[in-house]
């Protein structure tokens, strides 16, 4: 169909993991002493969290390539009032609300146009268990005023939806609450907060009972001031992985990448699609599994992805849909309704983008079906509206690179929220 298609070859690293970067800053602020953080993601989202913590009296500065955080101990934040602008970062909003729920705080939380469309009622409902609330009480979207508790009470909560942010908000609130708080989940979600709390010496118990995970945390206990190193972001690596798989004659190695089992759903699905993927040099860093990922050009086959996989690849679905468009056969994705309330309605955004390329998807509220190996219609100017969503923008940029065709992608600047060096990294690989 197309001539002069590029190949992509080389060894790269991707920026530090976004989820872990937020958590290193927040938990370092609660440590007793000085914490050095290596490979922190320097993105707009992470800087939103950093700047908020600075407002509360936390000293954070960059020394050479690392960041140094002067922890003020559990419960040690100061002057918790005013306004916090979370920009595009839902993680900043939800995790800081969790941290501040057990402080006598009064803050106005703001977000950009995209974040202001993302629901917040679920996190507020959880934090009410600690005595926190929002004004107006029933408002589901930013902006609103958040009120922390004067004296939070320990509690037991059963998580109703698979959300690592909600779980983390609960654990952060429990950190500064006297007594033992317990949260249960019946589905697998990202466990970075639990891993980091354990690494920093928190008094935390994690047990599995049948299909449930039960986490108990003892509040008002100190955290050790240990240095932290952030591994490469598997969600950012996913774009480079798919780039290598669907391009001709390509071999890409991504060094020192996070391989936490709650985040490697993308690798499992792609391997089921006949992808040539090898994992090398596995090791443990600050409690997290890290290794190198090597990918080679592959002839992909279609797959079916069940609802149970959703928590393990929620951020990787858009680039996985791009991979499915190259696979032989029809791929099915079920239980993906959470994509409707991310930075954009990602199901609709992908459908709109593919439609402009002449590719039809069959979608419902919670599922998507795509036939691969179709002919892309490139005989016109391709316009993609990312709708303020960095992962939509990056997914279609990867497709444009593979097809060697320029796309006009609206809101491409949102890529800076998670992967500021995205285009430079691809240019390094292009041959």
C-alpha positions in Angstrom: 0.0 0.0 0.0 2.8 2.4 0.9 6.4 2.8 -0.2 9.4 4.0 1.6 8.1 3.1 5.1 10.6 3.8 7.8 12.1 1.3 10.2 12.9 2.0 13.9 15.9 0.6 15.6 18.0 1.3 18.7 18.2 1.2 22.5 16.4 3.9 24.5 15.1 4.7 27.9 11.7 6.3 28.6 11.0 8.8 31.4 10.3 7.8 34.9 6.9 6.2 35.7 4.2 8.8 36.2 2.2 7.0 38.8 5.3 6.2 40.9 6.7 9.8 40.5 3.6 11.3 42.1 3.8 8.8 44.9 7.5 9.3 45.6 7.0 13.1 46.1 3.9 12.6 48.3 5.4 9.9 50.6 8.8 11.6 50.7 7.0 14.7 52.1 5.8 12.5 55.0 9.1 10.8 55.7 11.2 11.7 58.8 14.3 13.2 57.1 15.8 13.9 53.7 14.8 11.7 50.6 16.7 11.8 47.3 14.6 10.8 44.3 16.3 9.6 41.1 14.7 9.6 37.6 11.6 11.5 38.7 9.4 12.2 35.7 9.8 15.9 34.8 6.3 16.4 33.3 3.6 19.0 33.8 1.4 16.5 35.8 4.2 15.7 38.3 5.2 19.3 38.7 1.6 20.0 39.7 2.0 17.6 42.7 5.4 19.0 43.5 4.2 22.6 43.5 1.3 21.8 45.8 3.6 20.2 48.3 5.8 23.2 48.3 2.8 25.3 49.2 2.4 23.2 52.3 5.9 23.9 53.5 7.8 21.0 51.9 11.3 21.9 50.6 12.0 20.3 47.3 14.9 21.2 45.0 16.8 19.7 42.1 20.5 18.7 42.7 22.2 17.6 39.6 19.8 15.1 38.0 18.0 14.1 41.2 15.4 15.8 43.4 15.8 16.2 47.1 12.8 16.3 49.4 12.9 17.4 53.0 10.3 15.3 54.7 8.2 16.8 57.5 7.1 13.5 59.1 3.5 12.1 59.0 1.1 14.9 59.8 3.8 17.6 59.4 2.3 19.6 56.5 1.6 23.3 57.2 -0.6 26.2 56.0 -3.1 23.9 54.1 -5.3 26.5 52.6 -5.7 28.5 49.4 -6.0 27.1 45.9 -4.4 24.0 44.2 -4.5 24.0 40.4 -4.1 20.4 39.3 -4.0 21.2 35.6 -4.7 18.0 33.7 -3.6 15.7 36.5 -6.3 13.6 38.0 -3.6 11.8 40.0 -2.6 15.1 41.7 -6.2 15.9 42.6 -7.2 12.5 44.0 -4.0 11.7 45.8 -3.7 15.1 47.4 -7.3 14.9 48.6 -6.4 11.6 50.2 -3.3 13.0 51.8 -5.1 16.1 53.1 -8.3 14.3 54.2 -6.9 13.7 57.7 -5.5 17.3 58.0 -7.7 20.3 59.1 -7.4 21.7 55.6 -9.5 24.0 53.5 -8.5 24.2 49.8 -10.1 25.1 46.5 -9.2 22.4 43.9 -9.1 23.5 40.2 -8.4 21.7 37.0 -8.1 22.5 33.3 -11.0 21.9 30.9 -10.3 18.2 30.5 -9.8 17.5 34.2 -12.9 19.5 35.1 -15.0 16.9 33.1 -13.6 13.9 35.1 -15.8 12.7 38.0 -14.6 13.2 41.6 -17.5 12.0 43.6 -16.1 8.5 44.2 -13.0 9.8 45.9 -14.9 12.3 48.0 -17.3 9.5 49.1 -14.3 7.4 50.3 -12.7 10.3 52.1 -15.9 11.1 53.9 -15.2 8.0 55.9 -12.3 10.0 57.4 -14.5 13.1 58.0 -13.5 15.0 54.9 -16.0 16.6 52.6 -16.4 19.0 49.6 -18.4 22.2 49.1 -20.9 22.1 47.4 -21.4 18.6 48.9 -22.9 16.8 45.9 -20.7 18.4 43.2 -19.0 15.8 41.1 -16.6 17.9 39.1 -13.9 20.5 39.8 -13.7 23.2 40.9 -14.9 22.8 44.5 -13.7 23.5 48.0 -12.2 20.5 49.9 -12.4 20.3 53.7 -10.2 17.9 55.6 -11.0 16.4 59.0 -10.0 18.0 62.3 -9.7 14.5 63.8 -10.1 11.6 61.4 -11.4 8.2 62.6 -10.0 4.9 61.4 -12.4 2.8 59.2 -12.9 -0.2 57.1 -13.8 0.2 53.4 -14.6 -2.2 50.5 -13.5 -0.8 47.2 -16.4 -1.0 44.7 -14.5 -0.2 41.5 -11.1 -1.2 40.3 -9.2 2.1 40.9 -5.7 2.4 42.2 -6.2 6.1 42.7 -9.2 5.6 45.0 -7.2 2.9 47.0 -4.2 5.2 47.2 -6.3 8.1 48.4 -7.7 5.9 51.2 -4.2 4.7 52.2 -2.8 8.3 52.3 -5.7 9.5 54.4 -5.2 6.5 56.8 -1.5 7.4 57.1 -2.3 10.4 59.4 -5.3 8.8 61.2 -4.9 7.3 64.6 -5.6 3.5 64.8 -5.9 0.8 62.1 -7.7 1.4 58.8 -8.5 -1.4 56.4 -9.4 -1.4 52.7 -10.5 -4.5 50.7 -10.4 -4.9 46.9 -11.7 -7.9 44.9 -9.9 -7.0 41.7 -6.2 -6.4 40.8 -5.2 -2.8 40.7 -1.8 -0.9 40.7 -0.1 -1.5 44.0 2.7 1.1 43.9 1.4 2.9 47.0 1.5 -0.3 49.1 4.9 -1.3 47.8 6.4 2.2 48.5 4.8 2.3 52.0 6.3 -1.0 52.8 9.7 0.0 51.5 9.6 3.2 53.6 8.9 1.2 56.8 5.2 1.9 57.2 3.3 -0.4 59.5 1.2 -2.0 56.8 -0.2 -5.5 56.4 -1.2 -7.0 53.0 -3.0 -10.3 52.9 -5.0 -12.2 50.3 -8.2 -14.0 51.3 -9.8 -16.0 48.5 -10.2 -13.4 45.7 -9.9 -10.4 48.0 -6.8 -8.3 48.9 -7.0 -6.9 52.4 -4.7 -4.0 53.3 -4.4 -2.8 56.9 -2.4 0.4 57.7 -1.5 1.6 61.2 -1.8 5.4 61.3 0.4 8.0 62.9 3.5 5.9 62.4 6.7 7.3 61.0 8.1 6.7 57.5 11.8 6.1 57.0 13.8 8.6 54.9 15.1 6.2 52.2 16.3 7.2 48.8 13.9 6.3 45.9 14.5 5.5 42.3 11.7 5.7 39.7 11.8 3.1 37.0 10.9 3.8 33.3 7.2 4.2 32.7 5.7 1.0 31.1 2.8 3.1 29.9 5.2 5.4 28.0 7.2 2.4 26.8 4.0 0.9 25.4 4.0 3.4 22.5 7.6 2.4 21.6 6.8 -1.3 21.9 3.9 -1.0 19.5 6.0 1.2 17.2 8.6 -1.5 16.9 6.0 -4.3 16.5 4.0 -2.8 13.6 6.9 -1.2 11.7 8.9 -3.1 9.1 12.4 -4.4 9.9 12.4 -2.8 13.4 14.2 -3.8 16.6 13.8 -1.6 19.8 15.1 -2.2 23.3 13.7 -0.1 26.2 16.0 -0.2 29.2 15.2 -0.2 32.9 11.4 -0.3 32.5 8.8 -1.0 35.2 7.6 -4.6 35.1 5.2 -4.6 38.0 2.6 -7.4 37.3 -0.3 -5.0 37.8 1.0 -2.9 34.9 2.2 -5.5 32.3 -1.2 -6.4 30.9 0.0 -4.7 27.6 2.8 -7.2 27.3 0.5 -10.2 28.0 -2.0 -9.1 25.4 0.6 -8.4 22.7 2.3 -11.8 23.3 -1.1 -13.4 22.7 -1.2 -11.5 19.5 2.1 -13.2 18.4 4.3 -10.2 19.3 8.0 -10.8 19.4 8.8 -9.5 22.9 11.7 -10.5 25.2 12.4 -9.4 28.8 16.0 -9.2 29.9 18.0 -8.1 33.0 15.2 -8.3 35.6 15.9 -6.8 39.0 14.2 -5.3 42.1 14.6 -1.6 42.7 12.8 0.0 45.8 10.5 -3.0 45.8 9.5 -2.7 42.2 10.4 -5.2 39.4 12.4 -3.6 36.6 14.0 -4.9 33.4 14.7 -4.3 29.7 12.1 -4.9 27.0 13.2 -6.0 23.5 10.7 -5.9 20.6 10.9 -6.9 17.0 8.7 -6.4 14.0 5.9 -8.9 14.2 3.0 -10.3 12.1 0.2 -9.8 14.7 -3.0 -11.8 15.0 -6.3 -10.6 16.5 -7.2 -11.3 20.1 -10.0 -11.0 22.6 -9.3 -9.0 25.8 -11.8 -9.8 28.6 -13.0 -7.3 31.3 -10.7 -8.9 33.9 -7.7 -7.4 32.1 -8.9 -3.9 32.2 -7.3 -2.7 35.5 -3.9 -4.0 34.2 -3.9 -2.0 30.9 -6.4 0.8 31.4 -3.9 3.5 30.1 -2.6 1.3 27.3 -5.9 0.6 25.5 -5.5 3.4 22.9 -2.1 2.3 21.6 -3.3 -1.3 21.8 -6.2 -0.4 19.5 -3.6 0.9 17.0 -1.8 -2.5 17.2 -5.1 -4.3 16.7 -5.7 -2.3 13.5 -2.6 -4.1 12.0 -3.5 -7.6 13.3 -5.0 -10.3 11.2 -8.7 -10.9 12.1 -11.1 -9.2 14.4 -10.1 -8.1 17.9 -12.6 -7.7 20.8 -12.1 -5.6 23.9 -14.7 -5.9 26.7 -15.3 -4.2 30.0 -13.7 -0.9 29.0 -16.3 1.5 30.3 -13.7 3.3 32.5 -12.2 4.6 29.2 -15.3 6.8 28.9 -14.2 8.9 31.9 -10.5 9.3 31.4 -8.9 12.5 30.0 -11.3 12.2 27.1 -13.9 9.6 26.2 -11.2 7.4 24.8 -13.5 5.0 23.0 -15.2 7.9 21.2 -11.8 9.6 20.5 -10.3 6.5 19.0 -13.5 5.9 16.9 -13.4 9.5 15.6 -9.7 9.2 14.8 -10.0 5.9 12.9 -13.1 7.2 11.1 -11.0 10.0 9.6 -8.7 7.3 8.3 -11.5 5.2 6.8 -11.3 2.5 9.5 -14.6 1.5 11.1 -14.9 0.3 14.7 -18.0 -1.3 16.3 -18.4 0.2 19.8 -20.8 0.0 22.7 -20.8 1.8 26.1 -18.3 -0.8 27.4 -16.8 -2.6 24.4 -14.9 -2.2 21.1 -14.4 -4.4 18.1 -11.9 -3.7 15.3 -11.0 -5.6 12.2 -7.3 -5.4 11.4 -5.3 -5.3 8.1 -7.7 -2.7 6.6 -6.5 -0.1 4.1 -6.0 3.4 5.6 -7.4 6.2 3.6 -4.5 8.7 3.3 -5.7 10.6 0.2 -6.7 13.7 2.2 -5.5 15.8 5.1 -5.7 13.7 8.3 -7.0 15.7 11.3 -7.1 14.1 14.7 -8.7 15.8 17.7 -7.0 14.5 20.9 -9.5 16.4 23.0 -6.8 17.2 25.7 -5.8 13.5 26.0 -2.1 12.8 25.9 -2.6 9.1 25.2 -4.9 9.7 22.2 -2.4 12.2 20.8 0.6 9.8 21.2 -1.3 6.8 19.8 -2.2 8.6 16.5 1.3 10.1 16.3 2.7 6.5 16.4 0.4 5.5 13.6 1.5 8.5 11.5 5.1 7.5 12.0 4.5 3.9 10.9 2.5 5.1 7.8 5.1 7.8 7.1 2.3 10.3 6.8 1.9 13.6 8.6 -1.3 13.9 10.8 -2.6 17.2 12.1 -3.2 16.4 15.8 -5.1 19.0 17.9 -4.0 19.3 21.5 -0.7 17.5 20.9 0.9 19.7 23.5 -0.9 17.6 26.2 1.8 15.0 25.6 4.0 17.1 27.9 1.8 15.9 30.9 3.5 12.5 30.7 6.2 12.2 28.0 7.9 15.5 27.2 10.6 13.8 25.2 8.2 11.7 23.1 9.0 13.0 19.6 12.7 13.3 20.3 12.8 9.6 21.4 11.1 8.5 18.2 13.4 10.6 16.1 16.4 8.8 17.7 15.0 5.5 16.6 14.0 6.4 13.1 16.1 4.9 10.3 
